[in-house]
Amino acid sequence: MIEISKQDNRFIFEVKGMHKLWAFKSQLEIPAEHIIDAHQDFSEISEWRGLKMPGTYVPYLITAGTFYVNGTKIFWDVVNKEKSIIVNVKDENYQQLIIEVENPEDAIKMLTKGKD
């Protein structure tokens, strides 16, 4: 699971608990102006995850880490897809974050309103 906070004009995506081991990351920092949008789309996260480098993928259990799909670099950390959101970013190492959060609605509001 990911905990999102905002410090100055940057969003901090902190990977919590054992997810750090599965995702091979503990934190991502992204400037607010690099967030394009944030939304939920269960059909998008149900599709093939691509090539993992490095990452963990256990079908129907967890997807975590760095994955490449058609040249797009995506960071995943999802166990419960019902609590997942998709964050599209620009000018960053990752083009997309697909992450599980405690409260998807609040996270989407924070990311989209917090750009101002």
TIRO-2110 file (N, C-alpha, C; in Angstrom, 1 decimal):
// TIRO-2110
0.9, -1.2, 0.0, N, 1, A
0.0, 0.0, 0.0, CA, 1, A
0.9, 1.2, 0.0, C, 1, A
0.4, 2.3, -0.6, N, 2, A
1.1, 3.6, -0.7, CA, 2, A
0.4, 4.6, 0.1, C, 2, A
1.2, 5.4, 0.8, N, 3, A
0.7, 6.6, 1.6, CA, 3, A
1.1, 7.8, 0.8, C, 3, A
0.2, 8.7, 0.5, N, 4, A
0.5, 9.9, -0.3, CA, 4, A
0.5, 11.1, 0.6, C, 4, A
1.5, 11.9, 0.6, N, 5, A
1.5, 13.2, 1.3, CA, 5, A
2.1, 14.3, 0.4, C, 5, A
1.9, 15.5, 0.7, N, 6, A
2.4, 16.6, -0.1, CA, 6, A
3.3, 17.5, 0.8, C, 6, A
4.5, 17.7, 0.3, N, 7, A
5.5, 18.6, 1.0, CA, 7, A
5.9, 19.7, 0.0, C, 7, A
5.6, 20.9, 0.3, N, 8, A
5.9, 22.0, -0.6, CA, 8, A
5.1, 21.8, -1.9, C, 8, A
5.8, 21.7, -3.0, N, 9, A
5.1, 21.5, -4.2, CA, 9, A
5.4, 20.1, -4.8, C, 9, A
5.6, 19.1, -3.9, N, 10, A
5.9, 17.7, -4.4, CA, 10, A
5.0, 16.8, -3.6, C, 10, A
4.6, 15.7, -4.4, N, 11, A
3.9, 14.6, -3.8, CA, 11, A
4.9, 13.5, -3.4, C, 11, A
4.8, 13.0, -2.2, N, 12, A
5.6, 11.9, -1.7, CA, 12, A
4.7, 10.7, -1.7, C, 12, A
5.1, 9.6, -2.4, N, 13, A
4.4, 8.3, -2.5, CA, 13, A
5.3, 7.4, -1.7, C, 13, A
4.9, 7.1, -0.4, N, 14, A
5.7, 6.2, 0.5, CA, 14, A
5.1, 4.8, 0.4, C, 14, A
6.0, 3.9, 0.1, N, 15, A
5.6, 2.4, 0.1, CA, 15, A
5.7, 1.9, 1.5, C, 15, A
4.6, 1.3, 1.9, N, 16, A
4.5, 0.9, 3.3, CA, 16, A
4.7, -0.6, 3.5, C, 16, A
5.3, -1.0, 4.7, N, 17, A
5.4, -2.4, 5.1, CA, 17, A
6.2, -3.3, 4.1, C, 17, A
5.7, -4.5, 4.0, N, 18, A
6.3, -5.5, 3.2, CA, 18, A
6.3, -5.2, 1.7, C, 18, A
5.5, -4.2, 1.3, N, 19, A
5.4, -3.8, -0.1, CA, 19, A
6.7, -3.3, -0.6, C, 19, A
7.6, -2.7, 0.4, N, 20, A
8.9, -2.2, 0.0, CA, 20, A
9.7, -3.3, -0.6, C, 20, A
9.6, -4.5, 0.0, N, 21, A
10.4, -5.7, -0.6, CA, 21, A
9.8, -6.1, -1.9, C, 21, A
8.5, -6.2, -2.0, N, 22, A
7.9, -6.6, -3.3, CA, 22, A
8.1, -5.6, -4.4, C, 22, A
8.0, -4.4, -4.1, N, 23, A
8.1, -3.3, -5.1, CA, 23, A
9.6, -2.9, -5.4, C, 23, A
10.5, -3.3, -4.6, N, 24, A
11.9, -2.8, -4.7, CA, 24, A
12.0, -1.3, -4.7, C, 24, A
11.1, -0.7, -3.9, N, 25, A
11.2, 0.8, -3.8, CA, 25, A
10.6, 1.1, -2.4, C, 25, A
11.0, 2.2, -1.8, N, 26, A
10.5, 2.7, -0.6, CA, 26, A
9.7, 4.0, -0.7, C, 26, A
10.1, 4.8, -1.8, N, 27, A
9.4, 6.1, -1.9, CA, 27, A
9.6, 6.6, -3.3, C, 27, A
8.7, 7.4, -3.8, N, 28, A
8.8, 8.1, -5.0, CA, 28, A
8.4, 9.6, -4.7, C, 28, A
9.1, 10.5, -5.3, N, 29, A
8.8, 12.0, -5.1, CA, 29, A
8.5, 12.5, -6.5, C, 29, A
7.4, 13.2, -6.7, N, 30, A
7.0, 13.7, -8.0, CA, 30, A
6.5, 15.1, -7.8, C, 30, A
7.0, 16.1, -8.5, N, 31, A
6.5, 17.5, -8.4, CA, 31, A
5.0, 17.5, -8.8, C, 31, A
4.3, 18.4, -8.2, N, 32, A
2.8, 18.5, -8.4, CA, 32, A
2.6, 18.8, -9.9, C, 32, A
3.4, 19.6, -10.5, N, 33, A
3.1, 20.0, -11.9, CA, 33, A
3.4, 18.9, -12.9, C, 33, A
4.0, 17.8, -12.4, N, 34, A
4.2, 16.6, -13.3, CA, 34, A
3.0, 15.6, -13.2, C, 34, A
2.1, 15.8, -12.3, N, 35, A
0.9, 15.0, -12.2, CA, 35, A
-0.1, 15.4, -13.3, C, 35, A
-0.4, 14.5, -14.3, N, 36, A
-1.3, 14.8, -15.3, CA, 36, A
-2.8, 14.6, -14.8, C, 36, A
-3.0, 13.4, -14.3, N, 37, A
-4.3, 13.1, -13.7, CA, 37, A
-4.2, 11.9, -12.8, C, 37, A
-5.3, 11.7, -12.1, N, 38, A
-5.4, 10.5, -11.3, CA, 38, A
-6.9, 10.0, -11.3, C, 38, A
-7.1, 8.7, -11.5, N, 39, A
-8.4, 8.2, -11.6, CA, 39, A
-8.4, 6.7, -11.3, C, 39, A
-9.6, 6.1, -11.2, N, 40, A
-9.8, 4.6, -11.1, CA, 40, A
-10.2, 4.1, -12.4, C, 40, A
-9.7, 2.9, -12.7, N, 41, A
-10.1, 2.2, -13.9, CA, 41, A
-9.8, 0.7, -13.8, C, 41, A
-10.7, 0.0, -13.3, N, 42, A
-10.5, -1.4, -13.0, CA, 42, A
-10.2, -2.2, -14.2, C, 42, A
-10.7, -1.9, -15.4, N, 43, A
-10.4, -2.6, -16.6, CA, 43, A
-9.0, -2.4, -17.0, C, 43, A
-8.4, -1.2, -16.8, N, 44, A
-7.1, -1.0, -17.2, CA, 44, A
-6.1, -1.8, -16.3, C, 44, A
-6.4, -2.0, -15.0, N, 45, A
-5.4, -2.7, -14.2, CA, 45, A
-5.6, -4.2, -14.3, C, 45, A
-6.7, -4.7, -14.9, N, 46, A
-6.9, -6.1, -15.1, CA, 46, A
-6.1, -6.7, -16.2, C, 46, A
-5.5, -5.8, -17.1, N, 47, A
-4.8, -6.3, -18.3, CA, 47, A
-3.4, -6.7, -17.9, C, 47, A
-2.7, -7.2, -18.9, N, 48, A
-1.3, -7.7, -18.8, CA, 48, A
-0.4, -6.6, -18.2, C, 48, A
0.4, -7.0, -17.3, N, 49, A
1.3, -6.1, -16.7, CA, 49, A
2.6, -5.8, -17.4, C, 49, A
2.9, -6.6, -18.4, N, 50, A
4.1, -6.4, -19.2, CA, 50, A
5.4, -7.1, -18.6, C, 50, A
6.5, -6.6, -18.9, N, 51, A
7.8, -7.1, -18.5, CA, 51, A
8.2, -6.5, -17.1, C, 51, A
8.5, -7.3, -16.1, N, 52, A
8.8, -6.8, -14.8, CA, 52, A
10.3, -6.7, -14.7, C, 52, A
10.8, -5.5, -14.2, N, 53, A
12.2, -5.2, -14.1, CA, 53, A
12.5, -4.2, -13.1, C, 53, A
12.8, -4.4, -11.9, N, 54, A
12.5, -5.5, -11.1, CA, 54, A
11.1, -5.4, -10.5, C, 54, A
10.5, -6.5, -10.1, N, 55, A
9.2, -6.5, -9.6, CA, 55, A
8.7, -7.9, -9.2, C, 55, A
7.5, -7.9, -8.6, N, 56, A
6.9, -9.1, -8.1, CA, 56, A
5.5, -9.2, -8.7, C, 56, A
5.2, -10.4, -9.3, N, 57, A
3.9, -10.6, -9.9, CA, 57, A
3.5, -12.0, -9.5, C, 57, A
2.4, -12.1, -8.7, N, 58, A
1.8, -13.4, -8.3, CA, 58, A
0.3, -13.2, -8.7, C, 58, A
-0.1, -13.9, -9.8, N, 59, A
-1.5, -13.8, -10.3, CA, 59, A
-2.5, -13.8, -9.2, C, 59, A
-3.4, -12.9, -9.2, N, 60, A
-4.6, -12.8, -8.3, CA, 60, A
-4.1, -12.4, -6.9, C, 60, A
-2.8, -12.1, -6.7, N, 61, A
-2.4, -11.8, -5.3, CA, 61, A
-1.7, -10.4, -5.2, C, 61, A
-0.6, -10.2, -6.0, N, 62, A
0.1, -8.9, -5.9, CA, 62, A
0.8, -8.6, -7.2, C, 62, A
0.8, -7.3, -7.5, N, 63, A
1.7, -6.8, -8.6, CA, 63, A
2.4, -5.6, -8.0, C, 63, A
3.7, -5.7, -8.0, N, 64, A
4.5, -4.6, -7.4, CA, 64, A
5.8, -4.5, -8.1, C, 64, A
6.3, -3.2, -8.2, N, 65, A
7.6, -3.0, -8.8, CA, 65, A
7.5, -2.2, -10.2, C, 65, A
8.5, -2.3, -10.9, N, 66, A
8.7, -1.7, -12.2, CA, 66, A
8.3, -2.6, -13.3, C, 66, A
7.4, -2.2, -14.2, N, 67, A
6.9, -3.0, -15.3, CA, 67, A
7.0, -2.1, -16.6, C, 67, A
7.3, -2.7, -17.7, N, 68, A
7.3, -2.1, -19.0, CA, 68, A
6.2, -2.7, -19.9, C, 68, A
5.4, -1.8, -20.5, N, 69, A
4.4, -2.2, -21.4, CA, 69, A
4.5, -1.3, -22.6, C, 69, A
4.8, -1.8, -23.8, N, 70, A
4.9, -1.1, -25.0, CA, 70, A
5.7, 0.2, -24.9, C, 70, A
6.9, 0.0, -24.2, N, 71, A
7.8, 1.2, -24.0, CA, 71, A
7.4, 2.1, -22.9, C, 71, A
6.3, 1.9, -22.2, N, 72, A
5.9, 2.7, -21.1, CA, 72, A
6.4, 2.1, -19.8, C, 72, A
7.1, 2.9, -19.0, N, 73, A
7.5, 2.4, -17.7, CA, 73, A
6.5, 2.8, -16.6, C, 73, A
6.0, 1.7, -15.9, N, 74, A
4.9, 1.8, -15.0, CA, 74, A
5.4, 1.3, -13.6, C, 74, A
5.1, 2.1, -12.5, N, 75, A
5.3, 1.6, -11.2, CA, 75, A
4.0, 1.0, -10.7, C, 75, A
4.0, -0.2, -10.2, N, 76, A
2.8, -0.9, -9.7, CA, 76, A
3.0, -1.2, -8.2, C, 76, A
2.0, -1.1, -7.4, N, 77, A
1.9, -1.6, -6.0, CA, 77, A
0.5, -1.8, -5.7, C, 77, A
0.0, -3.0, -6.1, N, 78, A
-1.5, -3.3, -5.9, CA, 78, A
-1.6, -4.7, -5.4, C, 78, A
-2.4, -4.9, -4.3, N, 79, A
-2.9, -6.2, -3.8, CA, 79, A
-4.4, -6.2, -3.9, C, 79, A
-5.0, -5.1, -3.5, N, 80, A
-6.5, -5.0, -3.5, CA, 80, A
-6.9, -4.0, -4.6, C, 80, A
-7.3, -4.5, -5.8, N, 81, A
-7.6, -3.6, -6.9, CA, 81, A
-8.7, -2.7, -6.6, C, 81, A
-9.6, -3.0, -5.7, N, 82, A
-10.7, -2.1, -5.4, CA, 82, A
-10.2, -0.8, -4.7, C, 82, A
-9.0, -0.8, -4.2, N, 83, A
-8.4, 0.4, -3.6, CA, 83, A
-7.3, 1.0, -4.4, C, 83, A
-7.3, 0.6, -5.7, N, 84, A
-6.2, 1.1, -6.6, CA, 84, A
-6.6, 2.3, -7.4, C, 84, A
-5.6, 3.1, -7.7, N, 85, A
-5.8, 4.3, -8.5, CA, 85, A
-4.6, 4.3, -9.6, C, 85, A
-4.9, 5.0, -10.6, N, 86, A
-3.9, 5.2, -11.7, CA, 86, A
-3.5, 6.7, -11.7, C, 86, A
-2.2, 6.9, -11.7, N, 87, A
-1.7, 8.3, -11.7, CA, 87, A
-0.8, 8.4, -12.9, C, 87, A
-1.2, 9.3, -13.9, N, 88, A
-0.5, 9.5, -15.1, CA, 88, A
0.4, 10.7, -14.8, C, 88, A
1.7, 10.6, -15.2, N, 89, A
2.7, 11.6, -14.9, CA, 89, A
3.5, 12.0, -16.2, C, 89, A
4.1, 13.1, -16.1, N, 90, A
5.0, 13.5, -17.3, CA, 90, A
6.4, 13.9, -16.8, C, 90, A
7.3, 13.8, -17.6, N, 91, A
8.7, 14.3, -17.4, CA, 91, A
9.3, 13.6, -16.1, C, 91, A
9.0, 12.4, -15.9, N, 92, A
9.5, 11.6, -14.8, CA, 92, A
10.0, 10.3, -15.3, C, 92, A
10.7, 9.5, -14.4, N, 93, A
11.2, 8.2, -14.7, CA, 93, A
10.1, 7.2, -15.0, C, 93, A
9.0, 7.3, -14.3, N, 94, A
7.8, 6.5, -14.6, CA, 94, A
6.8, 7.4, -15.4, C, 94, A
6.0, 6.8, -16.3, N, 95, A
5.0, 7.5, -17.0, CA, 95, A
3.6, 7.3, -16.3, C, 95, A
3.6, 6.3, -15.5, N, 96, A
2.3, 5.9, -14.8, CA, 96, A
2.6, 5.2, -13.5, C, 96, A
1.8, 5.5, -12.5, N, 97, A
1.8, 4.8, -11.2, CA, 97, A
0.4, 4.1, -11.1, C, 97, A
0.5, 2.8, -10.8, N, 98, A
-0.8, 2.1, -10.5, CA, 98, A
-0.6, 1.6, -9.1, C, 98, A
-1.3, 2.2, -8.2, N, 99, A
-1.0, 2.0, -6.7, CA, 99, A
-2.3, 1.8, -5.9, C, 99, A
-2.1, 1.1, -4.9, N, 100, A
-3.2, 0.8, -3.9, CA, 100, A
-3.0, 1.9, -2.8, C, 100, A
-4.1, 2.5, -2.4, N, 101, A
-4.1, 3.5, -1.4, CA, 101, A
-5.3, 3.2, -0.4, C, 101, A
-5.2, 3.8, 0.8, N, 102, A
-6.2, 3.5, 1.8, CA, 102, A
-7.6, 4.0, 1.3, C, 102, A
-7.7, 5.2, 0.8, N, 103, A
-8.9, 5.8, 0.4, CA, 103, A
-8.8, 6.4, -1.0, C, 103, A
-9.2, 5.6, -2.1, N, 104, A
-9.0, 6.1, -3.4, CA, 104, A
-9.6, 7.5, -3.7, C, 104, A
-10.8, 7.8, -3.3, N, 105, A
-11.4, 9.1, -3.5, CA, 105, A
-10.6, 10.2, -3.0, C, 105, A
-10.2, 10.1, -1.7, N, 106, A
-9.4, 11.1, -1.1, CA, 106, A
-8.0, 11.3, -1.8, C, 106, A
-7.4, 10.2, -2.2, N, 107, A
-6.1, 10.3, -2.9, CA, 107, A
-6.3, 11.0, -4.3, C, 107, A
-7.3, 10.6, -5.0, N, 108, A
-7.6, 11.3, -6.3, CA, 108, A
-7.8, 12.8, -6.1, C, 108, A
-8.6, 13.2, -5.1, N, 109, A
-8.8, 14.6, -4.9, CA, 109, A
-7.5, 15.3, -4.5, C, 109, A
-6.7, 14.7, -3.7, N, 110, A
-5.5, 15.3, -3.3, CA, 110, A
-4.5, 15.5, -4.5, C, 110, A
-4.4, 14.5, -5.3, N, 111, A
-3.5, 14.6, -6.5, CA, 111, A
-4.0, 15.6, -7.5, C, 111, A
-5.3, 15.6, -7.7, N, 112, A
-5.8, 16.5, -8.8, CA, 112, A
-6.0, 18.0, -8.3, C, 112, A
-6.5, 18.1, -7.1, N, 113, A
-6.7, 19.5, -6.5, CA, 113, A
-5.3, 20.1, -6.0, C, 113, A
-4.4, 19.2, -5.6, N, 114, A
-3.1, 19.6, -5.1, CA, 114, A
-2.2, 20.2, -6.1, C, 114, A
-2.5, 20.1, -7.4, N, 115, A
-1.7, 20.6, -8.4, CA, 115, A
-1.7, 22.2, -8.4, C, 115, A
-2.8, 22.7, -7.9, N, 116, A
-3.0, 24.2, -7.9, CA, 116, A
-2.0, 24.9, -6.9, C, 116, A
END
